[in-house]
């Protein structure tokens, strides 16, 4: 593979600013763990939480859960189109959580 094949996105690129915003939210989660709350994070249901990021009107979410204290496992992300988090996205995160717990022999 040639070096320099992948270039850094220009800072004015919308995707770059959205990516940077999500990175900030993930860093907050890493630093604060379960203490992270609104406006950055919100508990949805059961053991599922969402990281909240908004850039230029686009609302993106990353769903996650905690295992063994404050270790966060990010399941997936999506762009919200409505006020509420779609139930299918929550179910998807719950499925990933069950799979993770089974695979790592953790009682949930």
N, C-alpha and C positions, 0 to 999 in steps of 0.2 A: 504494500500500500504506500502510495506517495505521501510524504509529509506535507502538511499544509492543505491536504484535501478538504478537511473540515475547517471552515472559517467561523470565527466568532460573529454572531449577528450584530449589526449596527444597533446602537442604543436607541435610535429613533424607530426601530422596527417594533411593531405592536406585539409580535410574538415574544420578542426579547423582554419587553417590559412586563408582560404577563408572566413569563418564566421567572423573572427576577422577583416579582411579587409573591409567587408561590414559594420560592426559595426562602424568602423572609419568613413566611408563615411556618414553614417546616423548621426553620432555625428556632423560632419562638417555641414550637412544640418540643424540640430537642432540649432547649434550655429550661423550660418551665414544666414540662411533662403534664401530669394531671391538673396542675394549677392553672393551666391556660384556659381562659374563658372568653366570653364575648368581648369585643367584636371579632376576635381571631378564631375562636373555636366554640362549638356548641354541641351538647349532648343530644343525640337524636332519640335513640331508644335502646333498651337492653344495654349492651356494652359498646355500642357504635357511636362514634363522634364524627364531626365534620370540621375540617379546616376550611376557613372562609377567606376567599381572595376576590377582589373586584378591581378590574382595570378597565377604564374607558367604557363602563356600562356592561361589560361582560362579567358575569358572576360565575366563578369556577369554584368547585368544591373537591376536596380530597377526603375520602372517608378513611377512618382508622379505628383501631381498638388498642387497648393496653393488655400486656401480659406481664406476669411476674413483676409487680410493682409499677414502675413508671416506664417500662420499655414499650414504645409505640410501634405498631405494625400498620403501615399504610396499605390499604387494600386497592383502591383505584380512584381515579379522578374523572370528573365530567363537568360540562358547562350547564348551569341551570338555566332553564327557559321559563320557569314559573316561580312563584313565591315560595312554594313548598318543595322540599326534597322529594323527588319521585320515590314511591314505595319500592319500585323494582330495584333502584340503586341501593336502598337500605338492605333489601333481601340479598342482593349480590354481595354486599359487605359481610352480612351474617354468614353466608355460605363460605366465603373466604376465611372467616374467623374459625368456623367449625373445622374446615380442612386444615388450617394451620395448627389448631389445638390437637387434632388427631395425629397429624404428621410429627409433631414435636412431643407427643405423649404428655400433654399438659391437661390437667382436669379443669374444665370450665364450668 
